[in-house]
Amino acid sequence: MSSIGLYLLIVPFVVALLDPLLQRALAAKWLAALTALSLAVPASFAAYVILSGGEYAYEFASAPALGSFMVIVDGLNWPIVLGVAVVSSAIAVYSVPYMSKRFEEEKRGDWGAYFMLYGLFAASMIGMAEANNFIMFYVFLELALIPSFVLIALYGYGDRGRISSLYFIWTHVGALTFLTGAFIYGIELRTFNFYPVPANVSMLAPYAVIVVALLMIGLFIKMAVFGVHAWLPYAHAEAPTPISALLSPNLIGIAGYAIVRIVYGVFPSYLIGAQWVIIAFALATIFYGGLLVFRQWDLKRLLAYSSIAQMGYVLLGIASLNPLGIAGAILQFYAHAIGKSVLFSSAGVMITENDGLRDVNKMGGLAKKMPYTASLSLWGFMNISGLPPSIGFFSKLFILMGVASAFVPKGSWGMLVFALSLVSLGITPAYSFMTMKKVFFGPLNNQGAKEGTLMLLIPMVIIAIFGLLFFVFPGALLTPLYAYLR
């Protein structure tokens, strides 16, 4: 099993690069199936490794002053790899009916180019999750940024030229800030490895505060934390819906994973010193993003602001700096990936099947015409709200337990943090059920509304099943994750 993990990680990149050639022989639906299968391959290997009770680390290259380059699969990144693969595989199939309509609207389109960009984007997120070295992580980070930028620029909505540029500039600034911290780290330690933690990491002490600050600022931008979030509502709302379904749940969440893997893994004492700052940003992100959801009338923009709030919960778990809270943060990535991809896909059904319908105020009563979309939307909202029987129940529970364990013993200020965290858990259910009521219940405002096709609905059902599956069997995610963190 020595090198197989590397080869299987390469498979989706190879398939993506071949897509423009394969389109001559394969119809769009077969390109979609091939893309979906290729993205499922590395996740299937990760599942085999973890569910067999093991871990995987394969060094495929090394160089003086750069360190080793490894593919890793362990309890920490297994939920990330699984979440990215489930969503991106299913949404590849969903892309066919959705992008067919979009290509008609644009009077241009190339399935080979689309699936090449899509495949590179999705595979790069798996690459980030499995990287052990700053250089390797940064290469995959940029490989994810460029195709997603091009897809927004080519097939986005609204002022897509300006919006794609806004997305690129903001996230590229975040990536370069992160790279600057990584560069100082690598120069001082003569290695860019962050896993396993270098034995000589104490040599970085004179510069450690600067390195941690640069890494955190860069990752905060990628995560769309309050204060550096301005790009997200535009990019995620106006991207083509299949890309929104990957951007919003997956790409921004990987920044949270990177904080755990890199910053917490290498510099835990420095995060302890900044714990109050991190918790303040987490709560500000939750309340700001969550409360602004109530002011949105555009369904995709509403979901985009919700993503800001959900990243606040990820950061809240990280701020606890204990295994309970951090386990909750990683589970929150998975729950958000499942829930929000279903919700963006539901919004896409509205757009494709109902003449571009996005205005919540023009909806109402749609459950009568779109019962399956309504049921799937409810399931998506339950996942992000933390309601059983969804995996989101466990993510929010562990985050709250982590915060209680970390802050309640700190006195009155700690009790205030816990109280605010407890109150914050009510925001998501409030806007979720408000949206459900406005969109799917009450008088029917759109007599011509119609349900999505099977090729739109079945991928959403598959994603939803993976939310239920790990509520029934939470140990498959929690046991290896908690064992790693302890």
GICOR-V426706 format. One line per field, one symbol per residue. ss: DSSP state (@ for helix, = for strand, . for the rest). burial: + if it has 16 or more other C-alpha atoms within 10 Angstrom, else -. A space follows every 50 residues. Layout:
ss=???
burial=???
//
This chain:
ss=...@@@@@@@@@@@@@@@@@@@.....@@@@@@@@@@@@@@@@@@@@@@@ @....========...=======....@@@@@@@@@@@@@@@@@@@@@@@ @@@@@@....@@@@@@@@@@@@@@@@@@@.=.=@@@@@@@@@@@@@@@@@ @@@@@....@@@@@@@@@@@@@@@@@@@@@@@@@@@@@@...=....... @@@@@@@@@@@@@@@@@@@@@@@......@@@@@@@@@..@@@@@@@@@@ @@@@@@@@@@@@@@@@.@@@@@@.@@@@@@@@@@@@@@@@@@@....=@@ @@@@@@@@@@@@@@@@@@@...@@@@@@@@@@@@@@@@@@@@@@@@@@@@ @@@.....=@@@...@@@..@@@@@@@@@@@@@@@.....@@@@@@@@@@ @@@@@@@@@@.@@@@@@@@@@@@@@@@@@@@@@@@@@@@@.......... ...@@@@@@@@@@@@@@@@@@@..@@@@@@@@@@@.
burial=----++-++++++-+++-++-++----++-+++++++++++++-+++-++ ----++++-------+++++++++++++++++++++++++++++++++++ -+------+-++++++++++++++++++++++++++++-++++++-++++ +++++++--+--++++++-+++-+++++++++++++-++-+++++----- +--+---+--++++++++++++++++-+++++++++++++++++++++++ +++++++++++++++++---+---++-++++++++++++++-++-+-+++ ++++++++++++++++++++++++++++++++++++++++++++++++++ ++++--++-+--++++++++-+++-++++++++++++-++++++++-+++ ++++++++-----++-++--+--++-+++-++--+++++++--+----++ ++---++-++++++-+++-++----+++-+++----
//
